[in-house]
Amino acid sequence: MRKRSAVSRQPSAAARLLPLAVCLLLSAPPALAAPTLTPQQEARAEAIGRNLRCPLCDTGESIAESRSDISVKMRESVREQVAAGRSDGQIYDYFAQRYGNFVLLDPPKQGRNLLLWGAPLAALAVGGAVLWGFLGRRRPAGEAAPAAVPTPEEPFDTYLAEVRRHTGQERTRRDGDKA
């Protein structure tokens, strides 16, 4: 067995600096993780965030409005990509490849998405054509509807006569009889 000496060993310089290094790393500002953006880049990142949908939110919130963890990570990714100098199209393509076109609040106007863009316009055109056809069959405002003249087979109805009197049909019928 070895005997210990009465003099204790002093830690090496590296062992003394290790706790200091760990404290410095843990107290480093979080700015090291998130890139610093210019005001123009910040505005661009915010605009891109407003055009990306949160993949977990059922309400269709943008990642700029959502507080979910995935939205926070997506906002950080947008900021990193803007700082890296990527274009808006490249950033949208990145998220579309990762999450699908669902995350794009303004989907591309190509392929099957044309149906999404064209269907409302087609429905509006069909509705306009139906309305135009319906209104085209109506008489012009100057023409009065022919007055219902009771036929000899039709019995006299006091209520109908009262309604005709209030609506002015009685006068029209009388004016037609005088002419």
Kinemage of the C-alpha trace (Angstrom):
@kinemage 1
@onewidth
@group {chain A} dominant
@subgroup {mainchain}
@vectorlist {calphas} color= white
{ca met a 1} P 0.000 0.000 0.000
{ca arg a 2} L 1.006 3.488 -0.716
{ca lys a 3} L 1.104 6.032 1.950
{ca arg a 4} L -0.362 9.420 1.430
{ca ser a 5} L 1.816 12.335 1.944
{ca ala a 6} L 0.842 15.003 4.351
{ca val a 7} L 0.932 17.613 1.611
{ca ser a 8} L -2.321 17.710 -0.404
{ca arg a 9} L -2.222 18.030 -4.125
{ca gln a 10} L -3.382 21.306 -5.618
{ca pro a 11} L -5.703 21.198 -8.650
{ca ser a 12} L -4.199 21.995 -11.999
{ca ala a 13} L -4.879 25.267 -13.785
{ca ala a 14} L -7.309 23.586 -16.230
{ca ala a 15} L -9.324 22.120 -13.375
{ca arg a 16} L -9.585 25.554 -11.767
{ca leu a 17} L -10.723 27.216 -15.014
{ca leu a 18} L -13.352 24.573 -15.886
{ca pro a 19} L -16.056 25.911 -13.493
{ca leu a 20} L -15.399 29.429 -14.736
{ca ala a 21} L -15.764 28.330 -18.371
{ca val a 22} L -19.019 26.506 -17.621
{ca cys a 23} L -20.440 29.600 -15.883
{ca leu a 24} L -19.501 31.795 -18.817
{ca leu a 25} L -21.146 29.451 -21.334
{ca leu a 26} L -24.337 29.181 -19.321
{ca ser a 27} L -24.582 32.932 -18.809
{ca ala a 28} L -23.995 33.750 -22.481
{ca pro a 29} L -26.802 35.888 -23.904
{ca pro a 30} L -29.372 34.083 -26.026
{ca ala a 31} L -28.466 36.441 -28.860
{ca leu a 32} L -25.900 33.859 -29.889
{ca ala a 33} L -28.741 31.510 -30.867
{ca ala a 34} L -30.934 34.038 -32.698
{ca pro a 35} L -29.337 36.165 -35.395
{ca thr a 36} L -29.491 39.935 -35.146
{ca leu a 37} L -31.523 41.394 -37.995
{ca thr a 38} L -31.648 44.869 -39.457
{ca pro a 39} L -35.033 46.650 -39.271
{ca gln a 40} L -35.674 45.819 -42.957
{ca gln a 41} L -34.859 42.151 -42.386
{ca glu a 42} L -37.011 42.122 -39.252
{ca ala a 43} L -39.973 43.554 -41.176
{ca arg a 44} L -39.422 40.989 -43.947
{ca ala a 45} L -39.265 38.104 -41.439
{ca glu a 46} L -42.482 39.361 -39.832
{ca ala a 47} L -44.228 39.569 -43.223
{ca ile a 48} L -43.141 36.036 -44.092
{ca gly a 49} L -44.366 34.851 -40.670
{ca arg a 50} L -47.803 36.367 -41.374
{ca asn a 51} L -48.012 34.319 -44.602
{ca leu a 52} L -47.167 30.977 -42.980
{ca arg a 53} L -49.872 28.974 -41.183
{ca cys a 54} L -49.257 27.232 -37.880
{ca pro a 55} L -49.399 23.496 -38.724
{ca leu a 56} L -50.961 22.612 -35.345
{ca cys a 57} L -53.530 25.390 -34.999
{ca asp a 58} L -57.039 24.478 -36.129
{ca thr a 59} L -58.043 28.119 -36.553
{ca gly a 60} L -55.614 28.858 -39.380
{ca glu a 61} L -53.473 31.256 -37.351
{ca ser a 62} L -50.251 32.481 -38.842
{ca ile a 63} L -47.013 31.639 -37.066
{ca ala a 64} L -46.702 35.342 -36.199
{ca glu a 65} L -49.934 35.132 -34.145
{ca ser a 66} L -49.611 31.619 -32.743
{ca arg a 67} L -47.915 30.821 -29.447
{ca ser a 68} L -47.428 27.096 -30.032
{ca asp a 69} L -43.937 25.639 -29.752
{ca ile a 70} L -43.812 24.724 -33.437
{ca ser a 71} L -44.703 28.297 -34.420
{ca val a 72} L -41.937 29.680 -32.220
{ca lys a 73} L -39.445 27.321 -33.883
{ca met a 74} L -40.768 28.227 -37.338
{ca arg a 75} L -40.362 31.963 -36.550
{ca glu a 76} L -36.772 31.313 -35.451
{ca ser a 77} L -36.144 29.392 -38.661
{ca val a 78} L -37.582 32.254 -40.730
{ca arg a 79} L -35.308 34.724 -38.947
{ca glu a 80} L -32.272 32.488 -39.531
{ca gln a 81} L -33.085 32.097 -43.212
{ca val a 82} L -33.659 35.840 -43.673
{ca ala a 83} L -30.317 36.510 -41.956
{ca ala a 84} L -28.691 33.947 -44.272
{ca gly a 85} L -29.930 35.965 -47.267
{ca arg a 86} L -32.491 33.551 -48.684
{ca ser a 87} L -35.293 34.956 -50.833
{ca asp a 88} L -38.950 34.889 -49.794
{ca gly a 89} L -39.653 32.215 -52.401
{ca gln a 90} L -36.869 29.998 -51.089
{ca ile a 91} L -38.174 30.335 -47.530
{ca tyr a 92} L -41.753 29.514 -48.597
{ca asp a 93} L -40.472 26.529 -50.608
{ca tyr a 94} L -38.546 25.294 -47.564
{ca phe a 95} L -41.661 25.292 -45.389
{ca ala a 96} L -43.880 23.892 -48.164
{ca gln a 97} L -41.471 20.974 -48.643
{ca arg a 98} L -41.318 20.365 -44.921
{ca tyr a 99} L -45.023 20.761 -44.024
{ca gly a 100} L -46.848 20.772 -47.370
{ca asn a 101} L -48.701 23.603 -49.129
{ca phe a 102} L -51.089 23.658 -46.170
{ca val a 103} L -48.730 25.994 -44.277
{ca leu a 104} L -48.846 28.610 -47.024
{ca leu a 105} L -51.639 31.080 -46.314
{ca asp a 106} L -51.294 32.245 -49.928
{ca pro a 107} L -50.957 28.958 -51.863
{ca pro a 108} L -49.284 28.992 -55.297
{ca lys a 109} L -51.557 29.555 -58.271
{ca gln a 110} L -50.617 26.429 -60.215
{ca gly a 111} L -51.659 22.788 -60.563
{ca arg a 112} L -54.537 21.653 -58.384
{ca asn a 113} L -54.476 24.956 -56.527
{ca leu a 114} L -55.921 26.613 -59.629
{ca leu a 115} L -59.206 24.945 -58.706
{ca leu a 116} L -59.087 26.704 -55.317
{ca trp a 117} L -58.488 30.045 -56.996
{ca gly a 118} L -60.864 29.513 -59.932
{ca ala a 119} L -63.868 27.942 -58.173
{ca pro a 120} L -65.044 31.155 -56.460
{ca leu a 121} L -64.739 33.083 -59.717
{ca ala a 122} L -66.646 30.381 -61.612
{ca ala a 123} L -69.373 30.321 -58.930
{ca leu a 124} L -69.651 34.101 -59.146
{ca ala a 125} L -69.983 33.940 -62.944
{ca val a 126} L -72.645 31.202 -62.787
{ca gly a 127} L -74.569 33.109 -60.109
{ca gly a 128} L -74.414 36.279 -62.202
{ca ala a 129} L -75.687 34.421 -65.283
{ca val a 130} L -78.605 32.936 -63.318
{ca leu a 131} L -79.463 36.332 -61.862
{ca trp a 132} L -79.232 37.987 -65.278
{ca gly a 133} L -81.499 35.305 -66.767
{ca phe a 134} L -84.009 35.685 -63.938
{ca leu a 135} L -84.091 39.466 -64.130
{ca gly a 136} L -84.182 39.419 -67.928
{ca arg a 137} L -87.505 37.596 -67.921
{ca arg a 138} L -89.165 40.182 -65.709
{ca arg a 139} L -91.145 42.956 -67.324
{ca pro a 140} L -89.696 46.436 -67.499
{ca ala a 141} L -90.742 48.765 -64.681
{ca gly a 142} L -92.973 50.865 -66.986
{ca glu a 143} L -95.177 47.938 -67.945
{ca ala a 144} L -97.899 47.151 -65.501
{ca ala a 145} L -98.980 43.621 -64.871
{ca pro a 146} L -102.279 42.803 -66.523
{ca ala a 147} L -105.123 43.359 -64.099
{ca ala a 148} L -107.028 40.329 -63.051
{ca val a 149} L -110.526 40.900 -64.305
{ca pro a 150} L -113.094 38.649 -62.723
{ca thr a 151} L -114.706 36.402 -65.249
{ca pro a 152} L -118.378 35.600 -65.103
{ca glu a 153} L -117.503 32.171 -63.733
{ca glu a 154} L -115.423 33.721 -60.941
{ca pro a 155} L -117.503 34.695 -57.905
{ca phe a 156} L -117.111 38.144 -56.414
{ca asp a 157} L -114.692 38.112 -53.486
{ca thr a 158} L -114.868 41.093 -51.134
{ca tyr a 159} L -111.418 40.468 -49.696
{ca leu a 160} L -109.858 40.313 -53.179
{ca ala a 161} L -111.644 43.530 -54.136
{ca glu a 162} L -110.283 45.212 -50.990
{ca val a 163} L -106.720 44.055 -51.772
{ca arg a 164} L -107.031 45.268 -55.345
{ca arg a 165} L -108.307 48.596 -54.122
{ca his a 166} L -105.338 49.026 -51.750
{ca thr a 167} L -102.759 47.976 -54.326
{ca gly a 168} L -104.105 50.235 -57.038
{ca gln a 169} L -105.193 47.473 -59.370
{ca glu a 170} L -108.779 48.562 -59.137
{ca arg a 171} L -107.882 52.010 -60.480
{ca thr a 172} L -105.833 50.459 -63.283
{ca arg a 173} L -108.712 48.205 -64.209
{ca arg a 174} L -111.172 51.118 -64.138
{ca asp a 175} L -108.808 53.274 -66.212
{ca gly a 176} L -108.566 50.439 -68.709
{ca asp a 177} L -112.371 50.193 -68.865
{ca lys a 178} L -112.748 53.946 -69.543
{ca ala a 179} L -110.332 53.889 -72.459
